[in-house]
Structures are given as C-alpha cells and as structure tokens.
Amino acid sequence: MNRVLFCPPTYFEGRDVKNPFMQDAAPVEKELALRQWEEVRRAFEVAGFALAGIEPVPGLEDMVFANNPVFVGRQEGAGPF
C-alpha cells in the first residue's frame, strides 16, 4: 500500500523569501492553512493512500511540506536503499 507522510502546519510560517512568489507576501493565516492541510490530507485518504504522521517541531516551519518534494518508496525484496 502507498503511504504519504504528513506533518500538521502547527508551526508553519513564512519566515524567509524562498522563491519569487513569497516576495511581499501576506502573513500566513494559520486557521486557513490548517483547513487547507486537512482538506489535502483527507483527499489523499479518500484516494486510498495510507497516511503516516510526523510531529511538528518548533523552528522548522517547512516540515509541513514533508509530503511535497518526493514520494519515497522501495520495492519489496529490493533490500535497503
């Protein structure tokens, strides 16, 4: 079964400008971010993915994007990475 790692946006904030779209951006609306995160999590669940969670850590505001960069997996019997 496919699993997706999710980290709640508890400490999510825009502290640094990491791309041009963040330039002059409004502050993060934490309630909206949480609602959007819950919708994405629910969509993955409805699509049949197993969800894995990781606890957020203060000061690591980008942990919420743990599920975005790649989908990591391994083939059964293939051995360790």
C-alpha positions in Angstrom: 0.0 0.0 0.0 1.2 3.5 -0.8 1.8 5.7 2.3 2.2 9.5 2.4 3.9 11.4 5.2 2.0 14.3 6.7 3.1 17.0 9.2 0.5 19.3 10.6 1.1 23.1 10.0 1.3 23.8 13.7 4.5 26.0 13.3 4.1 26.9 9.6 5.1 30.5 8.8 6.7 32.4 6.0 10.0 33.5 7.7 12.2 33.6 4.6 11.7 34.5 1.0 12.4 31.2 -0.7 11.0 31.9 -4.1 9.7 35.0 -6.1 6.1 34.2 -5.1 6.9 34.8 -1.5 8.2 38.3 -2.1 5.9 40.8 -0.3 3.5 38.0 0.7 0.9 38.5 3.4 1.4 36.7 6.7 0.2 33.1 6.9 -3.4 32.7 8.0 -2.9 29.8 10.4 -6.6 28.8 10.6 -6.8 28.8 6.8 -3.5 26.8 6.5 -4.9 24.2 8.9 -8.2 23.9 7.0 -6.3 23.5 3.7 -3.9 21.0 5.1 -6.9 18.9 6.5 -8.5 19.0 3.0 -5.3 17.8 1.3 -4.9 15.0 3.9 -8.5 14.0 3.5 -8.1 13.9 -0.3 -5.1 11.5 0.0 -7.0 9.3 2.4 -10.1 9.2 0.1 -7.8 8.3 -2.8 -6.7 5.2 -0.9 -3.3 6.2 0.5 -2.3 5.2 3.9 -1.3 8.2 6.0 1.8 8.4 8.2 2.3 11.3 10.5 5.2 13.1 12.0 5.1 15.5 14.9 5.9 19.2 14.0 9.0 20.8 15.6 9.1 24.5 16.6 11.6 26.4 14.4 11.2 24.0 11.4 8.4 25.8 9.7 8.8 23.9 6.4 8.1 20.5 7.9 4.5 20.9 6.6 5.9 20.3 3.1 7.3 16.8 4.1 4.8 15.2 1.6 5.6 17.5 -1.4 9.2 17.0 -2.6 9.1 13.3 -3.5 7.3 10.1 -2.9 9.8 7.7 -1.4 9.3 4.0 -1.8 11.0 0.8 -2.2 10.2 -2.4 -4.0 9.5 -5.4 -1.8 12.6 -7.7 -1.6 14.9 -5.0 -3.1 16.9 -4.6 0.1 17.8 -1.4 1.9 18.3 1.9 0.0 
